[in-house]
């Protein structure tokens, strides 16, 4: 990933930000941008080799900005693993200021293909993974008197197309859970949902149904770079404590 166009400057208020699914795509871009802005990122994913490479790639920008990146193995479908991820951040930095729940999968298929194991995987990662993050971080935010949840949902939370029924359902669930969290949380806890449109990423690589894979080629004719989503996350995080950016939809200008 080319990071030369990301300004490397010390943050006015460096934050400790946890990012799940940070080994590629949107999560990687978020981690790169926040480190360059001087924040302390704890990057979680299952592919530790990719995380280690990310740590090496951000070392120079971290030295310039005063930020840092800690790579931690994380499986968001494992509640204990997610709790340990949050505790690793506290052990290193003494607090947690934000959790960006980005980990997600998208093996699209028609319902009559009956790819039930893939449905289960989407529910486990996209929904249970989000809930595990909330369960781990919310008590920390409550105890320290503040924090910020950012959920990476999808435009699939707002529309359903053929082959997206289960995926859209999980992303609507992610939106609904995050909105419920916003309404229930103390004002000191900010809550944001970012819903990307078509983004350059590995997500489509997990599609095993031939028809869905073919449809995705057309759907992905126009994409935006992952950093476009990272900029939206950065914008939400950088607002003053009394401003809560509740929802952002970011997509290619040609996407309808």
C-alpha positions as CSV (number, residue, x, y, z in Angstrom):
1,X,0.0,0.0,0.0
2,X,1.4,3.4,-1.0
3,X,1.5,5.7,2.0
4,X,3.4,8.6,0.6
5,X,0.3,10.8,0.2
6,X,-0.6,10.5,3.9
7,X,0.5,13.5,5.9
8,X,2.8,12.4,8.8
9,X,2.2,14.8,11.6
10,X,2.0,14.6,15.4
11,X,-1.6,14.3,16.5
12,X,-2.9,17.2,18.7
13,X,-4.6,14.5,20.9
14,X,-3.0,11.1,20.3
15,X,-5.4,8.4,20.9
16,X,-5.1,4.6,21.5
17,X,-7.2,3.1,18.7
18,X,-7.9,-0.6,18.3
19,X,-8.6,-1.8,14.7
20,X,-9.9,-5.2,13.9
21,X,-9.4,-6.9,10.5
22,X,-6.2,-4.8,10.1
23,X,-4.3,-7.2,7.9
24,X,-5.6,-5.9,4.6
25,X,-8.0,-3.6,2.8
26,X,-9.9,-1.0,4.9
27,X,-8.5,-2.1,8.2
28,X,-5.0,-1.8,7.0
29,X,-5.6,1.6,5.5
30,X,-7.2,2.8,8.7
31,X,-4.2,1.6,10.7
32,X,-1.7,3.3,8.3
33,X,-3.5,6.6,8.3
34,X,-3.9,6.8,12.1
35,X,-0.3,5.9,12.8
36,X,0.8,8.6,10.3
37,X,-1.4,11.1,12.2
38,X,0.4,10.3,15.5
39,X,-2.1,7.9,17.1
40,X,-1.2,4.6,18.8
41,X,-2.8,1.8,16.9
42,X,-3.3,-1.8,18.1
43,X,-3.9,-3.8,15.0
44,X,-5.7,-7.1,15.2
45,X,-6.2,-9.9,12.7
46,X,-5.7,-13.7,12.3
47,X,-2.9,-13.3,9.7
48,X,0.0,-12.3,11.9
49,X,2.5,-12.3,9.0
50,X,0.5,-9.5,7.4
51,X,0.3,-7.7,10.7
52,X,4.1,-7.9,11.2
53,X,4.6,-6.6,7.7
54,X,2.2,-3.7,8.5
55,X,4.2,-2.9,11.6
56,X,7.4,-2.7,9.6
57,X,5.7,-0.6,6.9
58,X,4.5,2.0,9.4
59,X,7.7,2.2,11.4
60,X,9.0,5.3,9.6
61,X,5.8,7.2,9.7
62,X,5.5,6.3,13.4
63,X,8.9,7.7,14.1
64,X,8.0,11.0,12.4
65,X,4.5,11.4,13.9
66,X,5.1,10.0,17.4
67,X,2.5,7.3,16.7
68,X,2.9,3.6,17.0
69,X,1.5,0.2,15.9
70,X,1.2,-2.9,18.0
71,X,0.3,-6.1,16.1
72,X,-1.8,-8.5,18.0
73,X,-3.3,-11.8,16.8
74,X,-7.1,-11.6,16.9
75,X,-10.0,-13.9,16.0
76,X,-13.1,-11.8,16.5
77,X,-15.3,-14.9,16.6
78,X,-13.6,-15.9,19.8
79,X,-14.9,-13.8,22.7
80,X,-11.9,-14.6,25.0
81,X,-9.5,-13.7,22.2
82,X,-11.3,-10.3,21.7
83,X,-11.2,-9.6,25.4
84,X,-7.4,-10.4,25.4
85,X,-7.0,-8.0,22.4
86,X,-8.5,-5.1,24.4
87,X,-6.5,-6.0,27.5
88,X,-3.3,-6.0,25.4
89,X,-4.0,-2.4,24.5
90,X,-4.6,-1.5,28.1
91,X,-1.4,-3.2,29.2
92,X,0.7,-1.4,26.6
93,X,-0.9,2.1,26.8
94,X,-3.0,2.2,30.0
95,X,-6.2,3.0,28.2
96,X,-8.3,2.5,25.1
97,X,-9.8,5.5,23.3
98,X,-11.5,3.9,20.3
99,X,-12.4,0.6,18.8
100,X,-12.8,0.4,15.1
101,X,-14.8,-2.8,14.4
102,X,-13.8,-3.5,10.8
103,X,-13.4,-7.3,10.6
104,X,-15.8,-8.7,8.1
105,X,-16.4,-11.3,5.4
106,X,-18.5,-11.3,2.2
107,X,-19.0,-14.7,0.5
108,X,-22.1,-13.7,-1.5
109,X,-24.4,-16.3,-2.8
110,X,-28.1,-16.9,-3.7
111,X,-30.1,-18.4,-0.9
112,X,-31.1,-21.4,-3.0
113,X,-27.4,-22.3,-3.3
114,X,-27.7,-23.4,0.4
115,X,-24.1,-22.4,1.3
116,X,-25.1,-22.6,5.0
117,X,-21.5,-22.8,6.3
118,X,-20.8,-19.5,4.5
119,X,-23.9,-18.0,6.0
120,X,-22.7,-19.1,9.4
121,X,-19.3,-17.6,8.9
122,X,-20.8,-14.2,7.9
123,X,-22.9,-14.2,11.0
124,X,-20.0,-15.2,13.2
125,X,-17.6,-12.6,11.9
126,X,-19.9,-9.7,11.0
127,X,-22.3,-9.9,13.9
128,X,-20.9,-11.9,16.7
129,X,-17.5,-10.4,16.1
130,X,-18.9,-6.9,16.5
131,X,-20.8,-7.9,19.7
132,X,-17.6,-9.4,21.1
133,X,-15.8,-6.1,20.6
134,X,-18.5,-4.2,22.3
135,X,-18.6,-6.6,25.2
136,X,-14.8,-6.3,25.6
137,X,-14.5,-2.5,25.2
138,X,-17.7,-1.0,26.7
139,X,-16.8,-1.8,30.3
140,X,-13.4,-0.2,29.7
141,X,-15.0,3.0,28.2
142,X,-17.4,3.1,31.1
143,X,-14.7,2.8,33.7
144,X,-12.4,5.4,32.2
145,X,-15.3,7.9,31.5
146,X,-15.2,7.9,27.7
147,X,-14.4,6.1,24.4
148,X,-15.4,5.8,20.8
149,X,-16.9,2.9,18.9
150,X,-16.6,2.9,15.1
151,X,-18.4,0.2,13.2
152,X,-17.5,-0.5,9.5
153,X,-20.8,-1.6,8.1
154,X,-21.7,-1.4,4.4
155,X,-24.1,0.1,1.9
156,X,-25.4,-3.4,2.1
157,X,-27.0,-2.3,5.4
158,X,-29.2,-0.1,3.3
159,X,-30.0,-2.2,0.3
160,X,-30.4,-5.8,-0.8
161,X,-29.5,-7.1,-4.2
162,X,-29.6,-10.7,-5.5
163,X,-26.9,-12.8,-3.8
164,X,-26.5,-10.3,-0.9
165,X,-29.4,-11.4,1.4
166,X,-27.4,-12.9,4.2
167,X,-24.5,-10.4,3.9
168,X,-26.9,-7.4,3.8
169,X,-28.7,-9.0,6.8
170,X,-25.4,-9.1,8.8
171,X,-24.6,-5.5,7.9
172,X,-28.0,-4.3,8.7
173,X,-27.6,-6.1,12.1
174,X,-24.2,-4.3,12.5
175,X,-25.9,-1.0,11.8
176,X,-28.8,-1.7,14.2
177,X,-26.5,-2.9,17.0
178,X,-24.4,0.2,16.6
179,X,-27.4,2.5,16.6
180,X,-28.8,0.8,19.7
181,X,-25.4,1.2,21.3
182,X,-25.4,4.9,20.5
183,X,-28.9,5.4,22.1
184,X,-28.0,3.4,25.2
185,X,-24.6,4.8,25.8
186,X,-23.5,7.6,28.2
187,X,-22.8,10.8,26.3
188,X,-19.1,10.3,27.1
189,X,-19.1,7.3,24.7
190,X,-19.3,8.3,21.1
191,X,-20.6,5.9,18.4
192,X,-20.2,6.0,14.7
193,X,-21.2,3.8,11.8
194,X,-19.3,4.1,8.5
195,X,-20.9,2.3,5.6
196,X,-18.6,2.0,2.6
197,X,-19.7,1.3,-1.0
198,X,-17.5,-0.6,-3.4
199,X,-14.0,-0.6,-2.2
200,X,-10.8,-2.1,-3.5
201,X,-10.3,-5.1,-1.2
202,X,-10.0,-8.9,-0.9
203,X,-13.6,-9.3,0.2
204,X,-14.8,-10.5,-3.2
205,X,-12.1,-13.2,-3.3
206,X,-14.1,-15.3,-0.8
207,X,-17.1,-15.7,-3.1
208,X,-17.3,-19.3,-4.2
209,X,-20.6,-19.3,-6.1
210,X,-19.8,-18.8,-9.8
211,X,-22.9,-16.6,-10.5
212,X,-22.2,-14.3,-7.6
213,X,-18.6,-14.0,-8.5
214,X,-19.5,-13.0,-12.1
215,X,-22.0,-10.4,-10.9
216,X,-19.4,-9.0,-8.6
217,X,-17.1,-8.3,-11.6
218,X,-19.7,-5.9,-13.0
219,X,-20.5,-4.4,-9.6
220,X,-16.9,-3.7,-8.9
221,X,-16.3,-1.9,-12.1
222,X,-16.0,1.4,-10.1
223,X,-14.3,1.3,-6.8
224,X,-12.7,3.7,-4.3
225,X,-9.4,3.1,-2.4
226,X,-9.6,1.8,1.1
227,X,-8.0,5.1,2.3
228,X,-11.2,6.9,1.4
229,X,-12.9,5.0,4.2
230,X,-9.9,5.5,6.5
231,X,-10.3,9.3,5.9
232,X,-13.9,9.0,7.0
233,X,-12.9,7.2,10.2
234,X,-10.2,9.7,10.9
235,X,-12.8,12.6,10.5
236,X,-15.1,11.0,13.0
237,X,-12.4,10.3,15.5
238,X,-11.0,13.8,15.2
239,X,-14.1,15.7,16.2
240,X,-14.2,17.4,19.6
241,X,-15.6,15.4,22.5
242,X,-19.0,17.1,22.3
243,X,-19.5,16.2,18.6
244,X,-20.7,12.7,17.7
245,X,-20.6,11.8,14.0
246,X,-23.3,9.1,14.0
247,X,-23.2,7.8,10.4
248,X,-21.2,8.2,7.2
249,X,-21.8,6.6,3.9
250,X,-18.9,6.8,1.5
251,X,-18.9,5.3,-2.0
252,X,-17.7,5.8,-5.6
253,X,-19.4,8.7,-7.3
254,X,-20.7,6.4,-10.0
255,X,-22.2,3.9,-7.6
256,X,-26.0,4.2,-7.4
